[in-house]
Amino acid sequence: MEQLYKAGMIVLGQRLFREEAKSTWWRRLNHLLTLDLPIRNSSERMAWLGRSLGWLYGRSMLPFWVSFVVVSLIIFNFNLDEYHHVFENPIKVLGWLSFWGLLAFYLCLGLIVVIHELSHALTCQRNGGTVGCFGFMVYYGCIMAYCDTSASWGFADKWRRMAVSFAGPMSNLVMACVLAWMELALVRIGATGAGHFCGALAMISMFLAVFNLLPVLKLDGYYILADFTGLPRLKSDSQTYLMNVLRRRPMHWEKPLSKVQRMTLVGYGVISPLFGLGLLGLLAWKLSYNPFYQVHRYWFWFGVVLLVATIAQKIFQAGHNCYVKRRLHEILIKC
């Protein structure tokens, strides 16, 4: 029973009842604010698209894309006087856009997200996998895309699994550099507005690439690190490992852990919560110098208190779950 509980195949009755009660209103809210648009016969359509564009995601093209991104960033970095307007601040651009400009900006952001997911799908196909489904959705007002690349989990070569995860952020880096070069070209010919429009999109695409590559968030970077270290349950295992180290309790693993794996578990377990607190502090510090804060400071502090209360509730819930697991372990030992 303990092994089934650890594997997630059974849950406590109290937790199951709480999750079902919570999912009722959450499911209704998601149903109202989510529009799902799946593509019919997506496997056949993705196979056709793979035959047309799959070569862009082959191993032979990876050095080209990496070189393009690195050279572009070096040029932008060492010519800041001339290219200081590259990667325009999106907030400034949104301030002077018309309704149709905002609509175009919104659709372009959706296209960036779609290309990100397509990159995952086409890379999975290129490495011998199949894409189960692909579609679009409007999630709480944001254009999103989704694809089923679970076939990549069966790749014996970890580098192929990592390639599928890395394809999305890499596509964002390439799009950011392409949009930045477009901005420079448009500004030089006098189309300043269109150039800054592309620069704002480049900034957002670059941000999405960095955001997805952060291992502390359970996004592409997390799965890249998990595959590289051979720790598929990196987040949960790091918390368990760190707690056992602090309590000096013996640890039992299915396979002996290497030194790199132990260092990864400790490092991830320490850095992950610190990153969340640091990000919260940075956000509060940046907003304190924003004009929005000067006008709406009471709403700002209300939001901060609400966010801190939410985090505290999550910490309390995690502590309660640890206590329940410990009690369950003691009961099973007595039985």
Secondary structure as UniProt FT lines:
FT   HELIX           2..6
FT   TURN            7..8
FT   HELIX           13..33
FT   STRAND          34..38
FT   TURN            40..41
FT   HELIX           42..53
FT   HELIX           54..57
FT   HELIX           59..61
FT   HELIX           62..78
FT   TURN            79..82
FT   TURN            84..85
FT   HELIX           90..96
FT   HELIX           99..126
FT   TURN            127..128
FT   STRAND          134..139
FT   TURN            140..141
FT   STRAND          142..147
FT   HELIX           150..154
FT   HELIX           158..188
FT   TURN            189..190
FT   HELIX           192..213
FT   TURN            215..216
FT   TURN            218..219
FT   HELIX           220..229
FT   TURN            232..233
FT   HELIX           234..247
FT   HELIX           259..288
FT   HELIX           291..295
FT   HELIX           297..334
//
